[in-house]
Amino acid sequence: MDSALPVTLEQIREFNAEMVPFCAEMNIHLESIGDGVAVSRFTHEARWTRPVDFIAGPILMAMADATFYWALFTKIGIVPLAVTNELKYNFLRPAIGGDVICKAEVLKVGRRVAYGTADLYMDGAPDRLVGHATTSYVLPD
């Protein structure tokens, strides 16, 4: 981790355990952070799939949203009331039968709004996206 970041990986993980426990319940865990970047993993479990082992869309969308939230913390510190303003998710191909990795990146932080992206792919296949999201967050006063 970059020592210049306003937050550590462990601090975000502690925050998640207390304030965002539904992510762990959905098998979404933060793996790493960098300056304006966060990487998470969805650990495959059949209860979160649709027929033919497709990972359910709401899991992928939640993963994109949460991972961007954590990436934002690397820019502004832990700000619990930074909230999703918009999330546009594009399903590019089915996520089938394995773990999914999400890499989110903060592109701009303004006075009131932060904007960024999240790319999702099956573990081991970073060149074959299963989803792409753009998102913006409203920052509290």
Buried (B, 14 or more C-beta within 10 A) or exposed (E): EEEEBEBBBEBBBEBBEEEBEEBEEBBBBBEEBBEBBBBBBBEBEEEBBEEEEBBBBEBBBBBBBBBBBBBBBBBBEBBEEBEEBEBEBEBBEBBBEBBBBBBBBBEEBEEEBBBBBBBBBBEEEEEEBBBBBBBBBEBEE
